[in-house]
Amino acid sequence: QVQLVESGGDLVQAGGSLRLSCAASGTLFSIYTMGWFRQAPGKQRELVALITSRGNTNYGDSVKGRFTISRDNSKKMVYLQMNSLKPEDTAVYYCAADLTKDYAWGQGTQVTVSS
């Protein structure tokens, strides 16, 4: 079992940067693929970025070249560095762990980008 707690969400101006953090509990963290998802009001939850246990990454098309996902297995942490933020990046950002048959989710952290 794994529990996830996100932090780092804030109000930022367009063009700015933020770094989100996700603290995980559980002994099997290092083997999980971890991800960041986001959900804007009235929209479906969408993939932002994934990182495998080996460090391979995958990004949603809308954030490629601007966002970077990383992980520190020794600290059981996952990060999302967000640069060149746009108003359309405004959403609740969720950390997730791929448990194969299901996902474990954090409670989310709000990111608001003002124009």
Stockholm file with secondary structure:
# STOCKHOLM 1.0

chainA/1-115         QVQLVESGGDLVQAGGSLRLSCAASGTLFSIYTMGWFRQAPGKQRELVALITSRGNTNYGDSVKGRFTISRDNSKKMVYLQMNSLKPEDTAVYYCAADLTKDYAWGQGTQVTVSS
#=GR chainA/1-115 SS CCCEEEECCCEEETTCCEEEEEEECSTTGGGSEEEEEEECTTSCCEEEEEECTTCCEEECTTTTTTEEEEEETTTTEEEEEECSCCGGGCEEEEEEEECSSSEEECCCEEEEEEC
#=GC SS_cons         CCCEEEECCCEEETTCCEEEEEEECSTTGGGSEEEEEEECTTSCCEEEEEECTTCCEEECTTTTTTEEEEEETTTTEEEEEECSCCGGGCEEEEEEEECSSSEEECCCEEEEEEC
//
